[in-house]
Amino acid sequence: MSLRKEEDKKRFNSVIKSKNDNKIDVWYSLIDLVELKGISYRSLKYMVKDVFEKYKEQGSIYKKSGRYYIKYTLLDAFELKQPRKTTIYSHCWKSNISYTTKDFYDFEYHQQIVSEIKNETADVNYMETIELDKSNRYHVHMVADYEPKYLEPIINEVLKKYLNSTQNYRLYCKPVQNKACTINYLIKNPQ
């Protein structure tokens, strides 16, 4: 590896480490991952060495007294090609969906909208949370196991039906980048 590439890699790892240090500090051991990911301990032991070598410089994984400690942001690095057991962390989530409204609506109104979205897409599995923002306005976060390009038009139609116009809400519907972080965000503060 050239000197320039090595310097770039060190600088990159240092930036990632500083960003990771500012995030929520949730760490898991391999035993914890057995339950979270639905992967056998033996399989995890085979995977952890490669993950350790790849991410140790970023501070997302470390080894102490013979035990590995893995930051929650790395849970996606532990995936089986053929999952044996499905958990919320190993399910194939494909869409990260969020919407917020211009006006204030109560919790039940948002529940009705989410229910309508689920009825319109009956073959899709969702996980959702309805939460308050700083201005005491409810908004919705969801993940789905279907592609955003199929879901976005349907969700837009349901939102237009309930909120009269696209000017009355903002919709975010994009592919899931990091399943573990998305799931942790959804379960952090259920209403």
C-alpha positions in Angstrom: 0.0 0.0 0.0 1.4 3.4 -0.9 2.2 5.9 1.8 -0.5 8.3 0.5 -3.2 5.6 0.8 -2.0 4.6 4.3 -2.2 8.2 5.4 -5.7 8.5 3.9 -6.9 5.3 5.6 -5.5 6.5 9.0 -7.2 9.9 8.5 -10.5 8.2 7.5 -10.4 5.9 10.6 -9.7 8.8 12.8 -12.7 10.8 11.5 -14.9 7.7 11.9 -13.6 7.1 15.4 -14.3 10.7 16.5 -17.9 10.5 15.0 -18.5 7.2 16.8 -17.3 8.6 20.1 -20.1 11.3 19.8 -22.9 8.7 19.2 -25.0 6.8 21.6 -22.7 4.5 23.6 -24.4 1.0 23.2 -22.1 -2.0 23.1 -22.8 -5.7 22.7 -20.9 -8.9 23.4 -21.0 -11.9 21.1 -23.5 -13.6 23.5 -25.8 -10.6 23.1 -25.6 -10.9 19.3 -26.8 -14.5 19.4 -30.2 -13.3 20.6 -30.3 -10.0 18.6 -29.2 -11.4 15.3 -30.5 -15.0 15.6 -27.0 -16.4 14.7 -25.3 -19.2 16.6 -22.3 -18.3 18.8 -20.1 -20.5 16.7 -20.9 -18.7 13.5 -20.4 -15.3 15.3 -16.9 -16.5 16.5 -16.0 -17.2 12.8 -17.3 -13.8 11.7 -15.9 -11.6 14.5 -12.2 -11.9 13.5 -12.7 -10.4 10.1 -15.0 -7.7 11.5 -12.5 -6.9 14.2 -9.6 -6.5 11.7 -11.7 -4.3 9.5 -13.2 -1.9 12.2 -10.8 -1.9 15.2 -9.1 1.3 14.0 -12.5 3.1 13.9 -13.2 2.3 17.6 -16.4 0.4 16.8 -15.1 -2.9 18.1 -12.5 -3.8 20.7 -11.3 -6.8 22.6 -10.8 -6.9 26.4 -9.9 -9.9 28.5 -10.6 -12.2 25.6 -14.1 -10.8 24.9 -15.2 -8.8 22.0 -17.3 -5.7 22.4 -19.2 -4.5 19.4 -20.8 -1.0 19.0 -24.4 -1.1 17.9 -23.5 0.6 14.6 -21.7 -2.6 13.5 -24.6 -5.0 13.9 -25.1 -5.1 10.2 -21.6 -6.5 9.7 -22.8 -9.8 11.3 -25.1 -11.2 8.6 -25.6 -14.8 7.5 -26.2 -15.5 3.8 -29.0 -17.8 4.8 -30.5 -16.6 8.1 -31.8 -19.5 10.2 -34.0 -17.4 12.5 -35.5 -14.0 11.8 -35.3 -11.2 14.4 -36.1 -7.5 14.1 -32.3 -7.0 13.5 -32.0 -9.8 10.9 -35.2 -9.2 9.0 -34.7 -7.9 5.4 -35.8 -4.2 6.0 -35.5 -2.3 2.7 -37.3 1.0 3.2 -36.8 3.7 5.8 -39.9 5.9 5.9 -40.7 9.0 7.8 -43.4 11.7 7.5 -44.2 14.8 9.3 -47.2 17.1 8.9 -47.5 20.9 8.7 -50.4 21.0 11.1 -50.8 19.4 14.5 -52.7 16.1 14.6 -53.3 13.9 17.5 -51.8 10.4 18.1 -54.9 8.6 17.0 -55.1 10.4 13.7 -51.5 9.3 12.8 -52.5 5.7 13.9 -55.3 5.8 11.5 -53.0 7.0 8.7 -50.5 4.2 9.5 -53.3 1.7 9.6 -54.5 2.9 6.1 -50.9 2.6 4.7 -50.8 -1.0 6.0 -54.2 -1.8 4.5 -53.1 -0.5 1.1 -49.9 -2.6 1.3 -51.1 -5.8 3.0 -48.2 -7.9 1.8 -45.6 -5.6 3.4 -44.3 -6.0 6.9 -43.8 -2.8 8.9 -42.4 -1.6 12.1 -43.3 1.9 13.2 -43.3 4.4 15.9 -45.2 7.7 16.4 -43.3 10.3 18.3 -43.4 13.9 19.3 -40.9 16.5 18.1 -39.6 19.5 20.0 -42.7 21.6 19.0 -45.1 18.8 20.3 -46.1 17.8 16.8 -46.5 14.0 16.1 -44.6 12.5 13.3 -44.1 8.9 12.1 -41.1 6.7 11.5 -41.4 3.3 9.8 -39.3 0.6 8.2 -40.7 -1.8 5.6 -39.5 -4.9 3.9 -40.4 -3.6 0.4 -38.5 -1.3 -2.0 -39.1 2.4 -1.6 -39.9 2.9 -5.3 -43.0 0.8 -4.8 -44.1 2.1 -1.5 -43.5 5.9 -1.9 -46.4 6.4 -4.5 -48.8 4.4 -2.3 -47.9 6.3 0.9 -48.1 9.6 -0.9 -51.7 8.8 -2.1 -52.8 7.8 1.5 -51.2 11.0 2.9 -52.8 13.2 0.3 -56.2 11.6 1.1 -55.8 12.4 4.8 -53.9 15.6 4.6 -55.5 17.2 1.4 -52.3 18.1 -0.4 -48.5 17.4 -0.7 -47.9 20.9 0.8 -49.3 19.7 4.2 -46.7 17.0 4.8 -43.1 15.9 4.1 -42.4 12.3 3.2 -39.0 10.6 3.4 -38.9 7.2 1.7 -35.4 5.9 1.0 -33.5 2.6 1.2 -32.3 1.5 4.6 -28.6 2.2 5.0 -27.9 0.6 8.4 -30.6 -1.8 9.7 -29.3 -1.8 13.3 -29.2 1.9 13.7 -32.7 2.3 12.1 -34.2 -0.4 14.4 -32.5 1.1 17.5 -33.9 4.5 16.5 -37.4 3.1 16.2 -37.4 1.3 19.5 -35.7 4.0 21.5 -38.8 5.9 22.4 -42.0 4.0 21.6 -45.2 5.9 22.3 
